[in-house]
């Protein structure tokens, strides 16, 4: 059977996913480092995150979500419940840090996360292990790691969209041809 469906891949390949996870810090660094603060502090409306806060969120997720939850699954207790994840838990501290320092911290934290992931030497048996998500119920390690990759990509898109929309008015009539400008 083909590994593609109409809307996406049907499987998860750890090496392919890891390649994305490894590149996220450098990708975001290239997008954001050295830009005027108007770009990193921009928001896309009320109750949205700035690029600076997205970086803080990614750091927090690496520290307290992905690897922590993967470790719960690897304990091989299918009834084990994931600890809660505070999506904005690092914002207060991160907002006192210059963006360059935050990007450096993200690169270090991600390198540590990937070293831990690599150290587990995961195979199909481990990727099929389950634990309990507080909202979704039973989830596999494969699903968790797939979500980590998609989460990185989603936040990369979020940052680009937030930045592009700062010129929503300035582009004038061209907004009709820029899908990033539509909600």
NUKOL-283421 format. One line per 5 residues: number of its first residue (from 1); their letters; for each residue z negated, y negated, x of N, C-alpha, C, O, CB. Coordinates in steps of 0.2 Angstrom, whole numbers, plus 5000, padded with zeros to 4 digits. Glycine has a CB too. Layout:
REM residues N
NUM	A	Z/Y/X/Z/Y/X/Z/Y/X/Z/Y/X/Z/Y/X | ...
//
This chain:
REM residues 183
1	XXXXX	5000/5006/5004/5000/5000/5000/5000/4994/5004/4997/4994/5010/4994/5000/4995 | 5004/4989/5002/5004/4982/5006/4997/4979/5006/4994/4979/5001/5009/4978/5003 | 4995/4976/5011/4989/4973/5012/4989/4966/5009/4984/4962/5009/4986/4972/5019 | 4994/4964/5006/4995/4957/5003/4995/4958/4995/4998/4962/4993/5001/4953/5005 | 4992/4953/4992/4993/4953/4984/4996/4946/4983/4998/4942/4988/4986/4953/4981
6	XXXXX	4998/4944/4977/5001/4938/4975/4996/4932/4978/4999/4927/4979/5002/4937/4968 | 4990/4933/4978/4986/4927/4979/4982/4928/4986/4978/4923/4988/4981/4926/4974 | 4983/4933/4989/4979/4934/4996/4978/4941/4998/4981/4946/4995/4972/4931/4995 | 4975/4941/5004/4974/4948/5007/4969/4952/5003/4965/4949/5000/4972/4947/5014 | 4970/4958/5003/4966/4963/4999/4961/4966/5004/4956/4969/5001/4970/4969/4996
11	XXXXX	4961/4965/5010/4957/4968/5015/4954/4963/5020/4956/4957/5019/4960/4974/5019 | 4949/4965/5024/4946/4960/5029/4947/4964/5035/4945/4969/5036/4939/4958/5027 | 4949/4960/5040/4950/4962/5047/4945/4958/5051/4946/4952/5052/4957/4962/5050 | 4940/4961/5054/4935/4958/5058/4938/4953/5064/4936/4948/5064/4930/4962/5060 | 4942/4956/5067/4945/4953/5073/4949/4947/5071/4949/4941/5074/4950/4957/5077
16	XXXXX	4953/4947/5065/4957/4942/5063/4952/4936/5060/4953/4930/5061/4961/4944/5057 | 4947/4938/5056/4942/4933/5054/4938/4930/5059/4937/4924/5059/4937/4937/5049 | 4936/4934/5064/4932/4931/5070/4937/4926/5073/4934/4921/5076/4930/4937/5075 | 4943/4927/5074/4948/4922/5077/4947/4915/5074/4947/4910/5077/4955/4924/5077 | 4946/4915/5067/4946/4909/5064/4939/4906/5065/4938/4900/5067/4947/4910/5056
21	XXXXX	4934/4910/5064/4927/4908/5066/4926/4904/5072/4922/4899/5073/4922/4913/5065 | 4929/4907/5077/4929/4905/5084/4932/4898/5085/4930/4894/5089/4932/4910/5089 | 4937/4897/5081/4941/4891/5082/4938/4885/5078/4940/4879/5079/4948/4892/5080 | 4934/4886/5073/4932/4881/5068/4928/4875/5072/4930/4869/5071/4927/4884/5063 | 4924/4876/5077/4921/4871/5080/4926/4866/5084/4925/4860/5084/4915/4873/5085
26	XXXXX	4930/4869/5087/4935/4865/5091/4940/4862/5086/4942/4856/5088/4939/4870/5096 | 4942/4865/5081/4946/4862/5076/4943/4855/5073/4946/4850/5073/4948/4867/5070 | 4937/4856/5071/4933/4850/5068/4932/4845/5074/4932/4839/5072/4927/4853/5065 | 4930/4847/5080/4929/4843/5085/4936/4838/5086/4935/4832/5087/4927/4846/5092 | 4941/4842/5086/4948/4838/5087/4949/4833/5082/4952/4828/5083/4954/4843/5088
31	XXXXX	4947/4835/5076/4948/4831/5070/4944/4825/5070/4946/4819/5068/4947/4835/5063 | 4937/4825/5072/4932/4820/5071/4930/4816/5077/4928/4811/5077/4927/4823/5068 | 4930/4820/5083/4926/4816/5089/4930/4810/5091/4936/4810/5091/4926/4821/5095 | 4926/4805/5092/4928/4798/5094/4931/4794/5089/4933/4788/5090/4934/4800/5099 | 4932/4796/5082/4934/4792/5077/4929/4787/5075/4923/4788/5076/4936/4796/5071
36	XXXXX	4931/4781/5072/4926/4776/5070/4922/4780/5064/4924/4784/5061/4930/4770/5067 | 4916/4778/5064/4911/4781/5059/4913/4780/5052/4911/4784/5048/4904/4777/5059 | 4918/4776/5050/4921/4775/5044/4924/4782/5041/4924/4783/5035/4926/4769/5043 | 4926/4785/5046/4929/4792/5044/4924/4797/5043/4925/4801/5039/4934/4794/5050 | 4919/4798/5048/4914/4803/5048/4909/4802/5042/4906/4807/5040/4911/4804/5054
41	XXXXX	4908/4796/5040/4903/4794/5035/4907/4794/5028/4903/4792/5023/4900/4788/5036 | 4913/4794/5027/4917/4794/5021/4915/4799/5016/4913/4805/5018/4924/4794/5022 | 4915/4797/5010/4914/4802/5004/4920/4802/5000/4924/4797/4999/4907/4800/5000 | 4920/4807/4996/4926/4808/4991/4923/4807/4984/4926/4810/4979/4929/4815/4992 | 4918/4803/4983/4915/4801/4977/4908/4803/4977/4905/4805/4982/4919/4806/4971
46	XXXXX	4905/4802/4971/4898/4803/4970/4896/4810/4971/4900/4815/4969/4895/4800/4963 | 4890/4811/4974/4888/4818/4975/4892/4823/4979/4893/4829/4978/4887/4822/4968 | 4896/4820/4984/4900/4823/4988/4898/4822/4995/4893/4818/4997/4908/4821/4988 | 4900/4827/5000/4897/4826/5007/4902/4823/5011/4908/4823/5010/4896/4833/5009 | 4900/4819/5016/4904/4816/5021/4906/4821/5026/4902/4827/5027/4900/4810/5025
51	XXXXX	4911/4820/5030/4912/4825/5036/4906/4826/5040/4905/4832/5042/4918/4822/5040 | 4902/4821/5042/4896/4822/5046/4891/4827/5042/4889/4831/5046/4892/4815/5047 | 4890/4826/5036/4886/4831/5032/4889/4838/5032/4885/4843/5032/4885/4828/5025 | 4896/4839/5032/4899/4845/5032/4897/4849/5038/4896/4855/5038/4906/4845/5031 | 4897/4845/5044/4896/4848/5050/4889/4850/5050/4887/4856/5052/4897/4843/5056
56	XXXXX	4884/4846/5048/4877/4848/5047/4876/4855/5043/4872/4859/5045/4873/4842/5044 | 4880/4855/5037/4880/4861/5033/4882/4867/5037/4879/4872/5036/4884/4860/5027 | 4887/4866/5040/4890/4872/5044/4885/4875/5049/4884/4881/5050/4897/4870/5048 | 4881/4870/5053/4876/4872/5057/4871/4876/5054/4868/4881/5056/4873/4866/5061 | 4868/4873/5048/4863/4876/5044/4865/4883/5042/4861/4888/5042/4861/4872/5038
61	XXXXX	4871/4884/5040/4874/4890/5038/4874/4895/5043/4872/4901/5042/4881/4890/5035 | 4876/4893/5049/4876/4898/5055/4868/4900/5057/4867/4905/5058/4879/4895/5061 | 4864/4895/5056/4857/4896/5058/4853/4901/5053/4849/4905/5055/4853/4890/5059 | 4855/4900/5047/4850/4903/5042/4854/4907/5036/4850/4909/5032/4846/4897/5038 | 4860/4907/5037/4864/4911/5031/4868/4917/5034/4865/4923/5033/4869/4906/5028
66	XXXXX	4873/4916/5037/4878/4921/5038/4875/4927/5043/4875/4933/5040/4884/4919/5042 | 4872/4925/5048/4869/4930/5053/4863/4933/5050/4862/4939/5050/4868/4927/5060 | 4859/4929/5047/4853/4931/5044/4854/4936/5038/4851/4941/5038/4849/4925/5041 | 4859/4934/5034/4860/4939/5029/4864/4945/5031/4863/4951/5028/4865/4936/5023 | 4868/4945/5036/4871/4951/5039/4866/4955/5042/4866/4961/5041/4876/4949/5045
71	XXXXX	4861/4952/5045/4855/4956/5048/4852/4960/5042/4850/4966/5043/4850/4952/5052 | 4851/4957/5036/4848/4960/5031/4852/4966/5029/4849/4972/5028/4847/4955/5025 | 4858/4965/5028/4863/4971/5026/4862/4977/5031/4862/4982/5030/4870/4968/5026 | 4862/4975/5038/4862/4980/5043/4856/4984/5044/4855/4989/5047/4864/4977/5050 | 4850/4982/5040/4844/4985/5039/4845/4992/5035/4841/4996/5035/4839/4981/5037
76	XXXXX	4851/4992/5032/4853/4998/5028/4848/4999/5022/4847/5005/5020/4853/5004/5032 | 4846/4994/5019/4842/4995/5013/4846/4991/5007/4846/4985/5007/4835/4992/5014 | 4849/4995/5003/4854/4992/4998/4850/4988/4993/4853/4984/4989/4858/4998/4995 | 4843/4989/4993/4840/4985/4988/4837/4978/4991/4834/4974/4987/4834/4989/4985 | 4838/4977/4997/4835/4971/5001/4839/4965/4998/4845/4965/4997/4837/4972/5008
81	XXXXX	4834/4960/4997/4837/4954/4994/4838/4949/4999/4833/4948/5004/4832/4951/4988 | 4843/4945/4999/4845/4940/5004/4839/4934/5003/4837/4933/4997/4852/4937/5003 | 4837/4931/5008/4833/4925/5008/4837/4919/5005/4843/4919/5006/4830/4923/5015 | 4834/4915/5002/4838/4909/4999/4841/4905/5004/4838/4905/5010/4833/4905/4994 | 4846/4901/5003/4849/4897/5008/4849/4890/5005/4851/4888/4999/4857/4899/5009
86	XXXXX	4846/4885/5009/4846/4878/5007/4852/4875/5010/4853/4874/5016/4840/4875/5010 | 4857/4873/5006/4864/4871/5008/4863/4864/5011/4867/4862/5015/4868/4870/5001 | 4858/4860/5010/4857/4854/5013/4851/4853/5017/4848/4848/5019/4857/4848/5007 | 4849/4859/5020/4842/4859/5023/4842/4856/5030/4837/4854/5033/4841/4866/5025 | 4848/4854/5033/4848/4851/5039/4851/4844/5039/4851/4841/5044/4853/4855/5044
91	XXXXX	4852/4841/5033/4855/4835/5032/4851/4829/5035/4853/4825/5039/4856/4833/5025 | 4844/4829/5034/4840/4824/5036/4840/4823/5043/4841/4818/5046/4833/4825/5033 | 4839/4829/5047/4839/4828/5054/4846/4827/5057/4846/4822/5061/4837/4835/5057 | 4851/4830/5054/4858/4828/5056/4860/4821/5055/4864/4819/5059/4862/4833/5053 | 4857/4818/5050/4859/4811/5049/4857/4806/5054/4859/4801/5054/4857/4809/5042
96	XXXXX	4852/4809/5058/4849/4804/5064/4853/4806/5070/4852/4802/5075/4842/4806/5065 | 4858/4810/5070/4861/4812/5076/4868/4809/5076/4872/4809/5071/4862/4820/5077 | 4870/4807/5082/4877/4805/5083/4882/4810/5081/4880/4816/5083/4879/4801/5090 | 4888/4809/5079/4893/4814/5077/4894/4819/5083/4895/4825/5082/4899/4811/5074 | 4895/4816/5089/4897/4820/5095/4892/4825/5096/4893/4830/5098/4898/4815/5101
101	XXXXX	4885/4823/5096/4880/4827/5097/4880/4833/5092/4879/4839/5093/4873/4824/5097 | 4881/4831/5086/4882/4836/5080/4887/4841/5082/4886/4847/5081/4882/4833/5074 | 4893/4839/5084/4899/4843/5085/4897/4848/5091/4899/4854/5091/4905/4839/5087 | 4894/4845/5096/4892/4849/5102/4887/4855/5100/4887/4860/5102/4888/4845/5107 | 4882/4853/5095/4877/4858/5093/4881/4863/5089/4879/4869/5089/4872/4854/5088
106	XXXXX	4885/4861/5084/4889/4866/5081/4893/4871/5085/4892/4877/5084/4894/4863/5076 | 4896/4869/5090/4899/4873/5095/4894/4878/5098/4896/4884/5099/4903/4869/5101 | 4888/4876/5100/4883/4880/5103/4881/4885/5098/4880/4891/5099/4877/4876/5106 | 4879/4883/5092/4876/4887/5087/4881/4893/5085/4880/4898/5084/4874/4883/5081 | 4888/4891/5084/4893/4895/5082/4894/4900/5088/4895/4906/5086/4899/4892/5081
111	XXXXX	4894/4898/5094/4894/4903/5100/4889/4908/5099/4890/4914/5101/4894/4899/5107 | 4883/4906/5098/4877/4911/5097/4878/4916/5092/4877/4921/5092/4871/4907/5096 | 4881/4913/5086/4882/4917/5080/4887/4923/5082/4886/4928/5080/4884/4913/5074 | 4892/4920/5085/4898/4925/5087/4895/4930/5092/4897/4936/5092/4904/4922/5089 | 4891/4928/5097/4888/4933/5101/4884/4938/5098/4884/4944/5099/4884/4929/5107
116	XXXXX	4880/4936/5093/4876/4941/5089/4881/4946/5085/4880/4952/5085/4872/4937/5084 | 4886/4943/5082/4891/4947/5078/4894/4952/5083/4895/4958/5081/4896/4942/5075 | 4897/4950/5088/4900/4954/5093/4895/4960/5096/4897/4965/5096/4902/4950/5099 | 4889/4958/5097/4884/4963/5099/4883/4969/5094/4881/4974/5096/4877/4959/5100 | 4884/4967/5088/4883/4973/5083/4888/4978/5083/4887/4983/5081/4883/4970/5076
121	XXXXX	4894/4976/5086/4900/4981/5086/4901/4985/5080/4900/4991/5079/4898/4987/5092 | 4903/4981/5075/4903/4983/5068/4910/4987/5067/4915/4986/5070/4903/4977/5063 | 4909/4992/5063/4914/4997/5061/4915/4997/5053/4911/4994/5050/4914/5004/5064 | 4919/5001/5051/4920/5002/5044/4914/5004/5040/4912/5001/5035/4926/5006/5042 | 4910/5008/5043/4904/5010/5040/4899/5005/5039/4896/5004/5034/4900/5016/5044
126	XXXXX	4898/5000/5044/4893/4995/5043/4896/4989/5039/4892/4986/5035/4892/4991/5050 | 4903/4988/5039/4906/4983/5034/4905/4985/5027/4905/4981/5022/4913/4982/5036 | 4904/4992/5026/4903/4994/5019/4896/4994/5016/4895/4995/5010/4906/5001/5018 | 4891/4993/5021/4884/4992/5019/4883/4986/5014/4887/4982/5014/4880/4991/5025 | 4878/4987/5010/4876/4982/5005/4869/4980/5005/4865/4983/5008/4878/4985/4998
131	XXXXX	4868/4974/5002/4862/4971/5001/4862/4967/4994/4868/4967/4991/4859/4967/5007 | 4857/4964/4992/4857/4960/4986/4857/4953/4987/4853/4950/4990/4851/4962/4982 | 4862/4950/4984/4863/4942/4983/4859/4940/4977/4859/4943/4972/4870/4940/4983 | 4855/4935/4978/4851/4933/4972/4855/4931/4966/4852/4932/4960/4847/4927/4974 | 4861/4929/4966/4865/4927/4960/4870/4933/4959/4872/4934/4953/4869/4921/4962
136	XXXXX	4873/4936/4964/4879/4940/4963/4877/4948/4963/4881/4952/4960/4884/4939/4968 | 4871/4949/4965/4869/4956/4965/4872/4960/4971/4872/4956/4977/4872/4960/4959 | 4874/4966/4971/4876/4970/4977/4882/4967/4980/4888/4966/4977/4877/4977/4975 | 4882/4965/4986/4887/4963/4990/4888/4967/4997/4883/4969/5000/4887/4955/4992 | 4894/4968/5000/4895/4971/5006/4895/4966/5012/4896/4960/5011/4901/4975/5006
141	XXXXX	4894/4969/5018/4894/4965/5024/4902/4963/5024/4903/4957/5026/4892/4969/5030 | 4906/4967/5023/4913/4965/5023/4914/4958/5018/4918/4954/5021/4918/4970/5020 | 4912/4958/5012/4912/4952/5008/4909/4946/5011/4911/4941/5011/4909/4954/5001 | 4903/4947/5014/4899/4942/5017/4903/4939/5023/4904/4933/5023/4892/4944/5020 | 4906/4943/5027/4910/4940/5033/4916/4937/5031/4918/4932/5034/4911/4946/5038
146	XXXXX	4919/4940/5026/4926/4937/5023/4924/4930/5020/4928/4925/5021/4929/4941/5017 | 4918/4929/5017/4916/4923/5014/4915/4918/5019/4916/4912/5018/4910/4924/5009 | 4912/4920/5025/4910/4916/5030/4917/4912/5033/4917/4906/5034/4907/4919/5036 | 4922/4916/5034/4929/4914/5036/4931/4909/5031/4934/4903/5032/4934/4920/5037 | 4932/4911/5024/4934/4907/5019/4930/4900/5019/4933/4895/5017/4934/4910/5012
151	XXXXX	4924/4901/5019/4919/4895/5019/4921/4890/5025/4921/4884/5023/4912/4897/5020 | 4922/4892/5031/4924/4888/5036/4931/4884/5034/4931/4878/5035/4925/4892/5043 | 4935/4888/5032/4942/4885/5030/4941/4880/5024/4945/4875/5025/4947/4891/5028 | 4937/4882/5020/4936/4878/5014/4933/4871/5016/4935/4866/5013/4932/4881/5009 | 4928/4871/5021/4925/4865/5023/4930/4861/5027/4930/4855/5028/4919/4866/5026
156	XXXXX	4934/4864/5031/4939/4861/5035/4944/4857/5030/4946/4851/5032/4944/4866/5039 | 4946/4860/5025/4950/4857/5020/4947/4851/5017/4949/4846/5016/4953/4862/5014 | 4940/4852/5015/4936/4847/5012/4936/4841/5017/4937/4835/5014/4929/4849/5011 | 4935/4842/5023/4935/4836/5028/4941/4832/5028/4942/4826/5027/4933/4838/5035 | 4947/4836/5028/4954/4833/5028/4955/4829/5022/4958/4824/5022/4959/4838/5030
161	XXXXX	4953/4832/5016/4954/4829/5010/4950/4823/5009/4953/4818/5007/4952/4834/5004 | 4944/4823/5011/4940/4817/5011/4942/4811/5015/4943/4806/5013/4932/4819/5013 | 4945/4813/5021/4948/4808/5025/4954/4805/5022/4955/4799/5022/4949/4811/5032 | 4959/4809/5020/4965/4807/5017/4964/4803/5011/4967/4798/5010/4969/4813/5015 | 4959/4804/5007/4958/4800/5001/4955/4793/5002/4955/4789/4998/4953/4804/4996
166	XXXXX	4953/4792/5008/4951/4785/5010/4957/4780/5010/4956/4774/5009/4948/4785/5017 | 4963/4783/5010/4969/4779/5009/4973/4780/5003/4979/4779/5002/4974/4781/5015 | 4969/4783/4998/4972/4784/4991/4975/4778/4988/4981/4778/4986/4967/4787/4986 | 4972/4772/4989/4975/4766/4986/4980/4763/4991/4985/4761/4989/4970/4761/4985 | 4979/4763/4998/4983/4760/5003/4990/4763/5003/4995/4760/5005/4980/4761/5010
171	XXXXX	4991/4770/5001/4997/4773/5002/5002/4771/4996/5008/4772/4996/4997/4780/5002 | 4999/4767/4991/5003/4765/4985/5007/4770/4982/5004/4776/4980/5008/4760/4988 | 5013/4769/4980/5017/4774/4976/5018/4781/4979/5019/4786/4976/5023/4771/4974 | 5017/4781/4986/5018/4788/4989/5013/4793/4987/5013/4799/4988/5018/4787/4997 | 5007/4791/4984/5002/4795/4982/5005/4801/4977/5002/4806/4976/4996/4792/4978
176	XXXXX	5011/4799/4974/5014/4804/4969/5017/4810/4973/5017/4815/4970/5020/4800/4966 | 5018/4809/4980/5020/4814/4984/5015/4818/4988/5017/4822/4992/5026/4812/4988 | 5009/4815/4988/5004/4818/4992/4999/4822/4988/4994/4819/4985/5000/4812/4996 | 4999/4828/4988/4995/4832/4983/4988/4831/4985/4983/4832/4981/4997/4840/4984 | 4986/4830/4991/4979/4829/4994/4976/4823/4990/4970/4823/4990/4979/4827/5001
181	XXX	4980/4819/4987/4977/4813/4983/4975/4814/4976/4971/4811/4973/4982/4807/4983 | 4977/4820/4973/4975/4821/4967/4969/4825/4966/4968/4829/4971/4981/4825/4963 | 4965/4825/4961/4959/4828/4960/4960/4835/4957/4956/4839/4956/4954/4824/4955
//
